[in-house]
Amino acid sequence: MGKTNFGTTKVTTSVTAYIKAIMSLTNNEQQQFIYRGQPSSKFDVSSSAYREVCKMRGDTEINADDIKRYHQLLLEQAHKINSEEEKKLSSSPFELLAILQHGGAKTGLIDFSYNPLVALFFACQSNDVCRYEDGVVYYVKKSKFAIINDACTIENVFAHSDEWYNYILEPAALNTRILSQQGCFVIPNIGHIKGMILDKFIIPYKNKSDILKSLAHIGISEMTLFKDFYGFCNWGAESVKESFYFNSVISHLQLANTYLFINKLAMAEEEIEKAEKNLPHMNDYQQIEARLMYKLKGDIAIEKGMFECAIKNYELSIEKDKCSRIVPSADNFGRFVDIIEAINSSKTTEESLLLKRNEYAEIIIDFVDGNKNEKLANIPKGTSIRNIIDDIKQLNFDKKARSILARTK
């Protein structure tokens, strides 16, 4: 299938930028949009039936009559199965086609979604064919399509071989997948959608992985979009594997913490080593446990008097946290103080370490006082950030930081 000229083209490199663009698009329109994500921007928007008929015919000169005959044969074979699903939907050929599509059959239905984030998820998929291909999200006003209703038949939908018509099918809630994906289907009578009615977002392939991570954090993932038995067959094994490794890592780190408490440093190091071997098998969200691992490594180094090693591991612990240095997590503040105390304990005169110590002291003070972020200065009580600030004051972290800076002036 060759390329077709499209309407507006925009490039997006993050979920935040994409949402802003969608909001700008929809705020100025009274009409509803539908969206389709494809992992490669090189291909037209076409149905699997269209591609199958092209393959069987050996050319791309396919018209509506070819697509009609294909569907007549497909439904004829489906009726012979006489399944419970087919019996329920025998009065609606298009609802039956939706069931067949769900089961993997090649039909003239093209998946779209009312949810632009779902389309973005599919645009960011990668496989051996499109690993280095830019993804694409196509979008179009729903009003450009005729609605499939009870009066529609295969014969009249595909009756116009010399003209071009697009229909939209909003299937009944046949399964959890359609519900979770907020799906609908577009049915073009010639098997593919002419590009000039579609606008699109291009997603550079190098940004796909980061976008998928961001989508997972807001509830758009393979697990949430394929919430049925067939979906579980794909993602279930991976989920079980990740949970297994996660539990193993937690167990080893808890043991390491216990051994450290009773000053059995060699045994603590053995447990940390076992945990570290399993970390690469966990997903990015679970790998926040690496934060604890590096913290323990730092504590062991302190016990051994290896202060520079401790500082290095404490900084790795901070790096593994998902929070920023501007609004750090409570754990990060503990690491800031650990670094400050490690540098003090080392009695170093090395300028770079002293500057590092002062930098972390300033982060603590700036956070408490709200000097670098006006929003922090007026945070109401009871919020999580205000609780962190109160904890810092209660633990005298800010007093220690102010004392250090006072001595260096």
WOVENSUL-V47713 format. One record per residue. RES is the residue in one letter. PSI is psi in degrees with one decimal (* if undefined). Layout:
res,psi
RES,PSI
RES,PSI
//
This chain:
res,psi
M,125.4
G,175.1
K,153.3
T,148.6
N,135.7
F,174.5
G,-128.8
T,136.8
T,127.6
K,153.2
V,134.4
T,140.4
T,1.1
S,161.3
V,-40.3
T,-47.7
A,-38.6
Y,-46.6
I,-42.0
K,-42.3
A,-40.8
I,-43.2
M,-41.9
S,-37.2
L,-48.3
T,-24.8
N,-27.3
N,6.4
E,141.6
Q,-10.5
Q,154.5
Q,143.9
F,154.2
I,155.3
Y,148.3
R,128.9
G,134.5
Q,138.7
P,-13.9
S,132.7
S,0.6
K,-16.0
F,148.0
D,171.2
V,102.3
S,159.5
S,158.0
S,-29.9
A,-41.4
Y,-45.8
R,-35.4
E,-43.4
V,-39.2
C,-42.9
K,-42.6
M,-35.7
R,-20.1
G,13.6
D,-178.7
T,10.5
E,70.8
I,135.8
N,-179.5
A,-32.3
D,-37.5
D,-44.8
I,-37.6
K,-48.5
R,-36.8
Y,-46.2
H,-35.7
Q,-43.1
L,-40.9
L,-47.1
L,-35.3
E,-43.4
Q,-38.2
A,-38.0
H,-29.3
K,-24.9
I,-34.3
N,40.4
S,166.7
E,-40.3
E,-41.9
E,-37.6
K,-42.3
K,-31.0
L,12.1
S,-24.1
S,-8.6
S,97.4
P,-29.4
F,-34.6
E,-37.9
L,-38.0
L,-34.6
A,-40.7
I,-45.0
L,-40.5
Q,-43.4
H,-35.1
G,-3.7
G,2.2
A,153.6
K,116.6
T,175.8
G,8.9
L,134.1
I,123.3
D,129.0
F,171.6
S,149.7
Y,-10.6
N,113.0
P,-25.8
L,-33.2
V,-44.3
A,-38.9
L,-39.4
F,-48.1
F,-30.1
A,-22.7
C,6.8
Q,154.2
S,145.0
N,-171.9
D,-30.1
V,-40.0
C,28.7
R,-37.1
Y,29.0
E,142.3
D,139.6
G,172.0
V,140.5
V,117.2
Y,144.7
Y,149.7
V,151.6
K,135.2
K,-30.4
S,-13.4
K,-4.1
F,145.9
A,147.4
I,130.2
I,127.0
N,-173.9
D,-21.4
A,-11.5
C,138.1
T,165.5
I,-38.1
E,-42.9
N,-25.6
V,-35.9
F,31.2
A,-14.9
H,80.8
S,-26.7
D,0.7
E,171.8
W,122.6
Y,143.1
N,139.4
Y,157.5
I,133.4
L,123.2
E,92.0
P,155.7
A,164.1
A,74.0
L,-29.3
N,167.0
T,-25.5
R,-45.1
I,-39.8
L,-49.0
S,-29.7
Q,-0.8
Q,49.8
G,156.9
C,172.2
F,139.2
V,135.1
I,98.9
P,136.0
N,-22.8
I,6.3
G,-16.6
H,160.4
I,128.3
K,132.0
G,-26.7
M,-15.1
I,-7.2
L,136.6
D,168.3
K,154.7
F,133.2
I,133.8
I,108.6
P,138.4
Y,-31.4
K,-16.5
N,-7.1
K,-47.4
S,-45.9
D,-37.8
I,-41.1
L,-38.3
K,-44.2
S,-40.3
L,-39.9
A,-35.4
H,-21.6
I,20.8
G,16.1
I,103.3
S,173.0
E,-37.3
M,-37.7
T,-26.7
L,-19.3
F,61.0
K,52.5
D,177.1
F,-40.0
Y,-37.1
G,-41.8
F,-33.7
C,-28.1
N,-48.8
W,-12.5
G,-46.8
A,-40.3
E,-38.3
S,-42.3
V,-41.7
K,-44.8
E,-41.5
S,-38.5
F,-48.8
Y,-38.7
F,-47.8
N,-37.1
S,-44.3
V,-46.6
I,-44.4
S,-46.2
H,-39.2
L,-35.4
Q,-41.1
L,-41.5
A,-41.0
N,-39.1
T,-46.1
Y,-36.5
L,-39.9
F,-36.3
I,14.2
N,31.2
K,79.7
L,-38.8
A,-41.3
M,-35.2
A,-41.2
E,-36.4
E,-42.6
E,-37.3
I,-40.5
E,-40.6
K,-40.4
A,-40.7
E,-32.1
K,-29.0
N,-14.4
L,-41.1
P,-18.7
H,-6.3
M,156.3
N,171.4
D,-37.4
Y,-42.6
Q,-26.1
Q,3.6
I,-18.8
E,-18.2
A,-26.8
R,-45.7
L,-39.4
M,-47.0
Y,-30.0
K,-44.9
L,-40.0
K,-40.2
G,-41.3
D,-40.2
I,-42.2
A,-37.3
I,-45.3
E,-30.5
K,-1.7
G,17.4
M,78.4
F,-39.5
E,-36.7
C,-39.9
A,-45.6
I,-44.6
K,-44.4
N,-36.0
Y,-38.6
E,-35.1
L,-35.7
S,-42.9
I,-42.0
E,-34.5
K,-12.1
D,146.6
K,-9.0
C,156.4
S,172.0
R,-21.4
I,-43.4
V,76.5
P,165.7
S,167.8
A,-39.1
D,-39.8
N,-37.2
F,-36.9
G,-39.0
R,-36.9
F,-46.4
V,-38.1
D,-42.9
I,-44.7
I,-46.7
E,-34.2
A,-41.1
I,-41.2
N,-42.1
S,-29.1
S,-14.1
K,35.9
T,154.4
T,7.5
E,124.2
E,-39.6
S,-38.5
L,-37.9
L,-38.4
L,-38.4
K,-44.9
R,-46.0
N,-35.3
E,-45.4
Y,-34.3
A,-40.7
E,-36.0
I,-45.5
I,-48.9
I,-43.4
D,-36.9
F,-45.8
V,-42.1
D,-14.7
G,25.9
N,-36.5
K,-2.6
N,109.1
E,-32.1
K,-31.0
L,-24.2
A,-24.8
N,35.6
I,127.9
P,156.5
K,151.7
G,-16.2
T,160.6
S,-39.4
I,-40.5
R,-37.0
N,-38.4
I,-44.9
I,-43.8
D,-39.1
D,-40.0
I,-44.1
K,-40.7
Q,-36.6
L,2.4
N,21.9
F,-43.2
D,-32.7
K,-40.8
K,-40.5
A,-42.7
R,-37.4
S,-41.7
I,-46.2
L,-35.1
A,-37.1
R,-23.0
T,-6.0
K,*
//
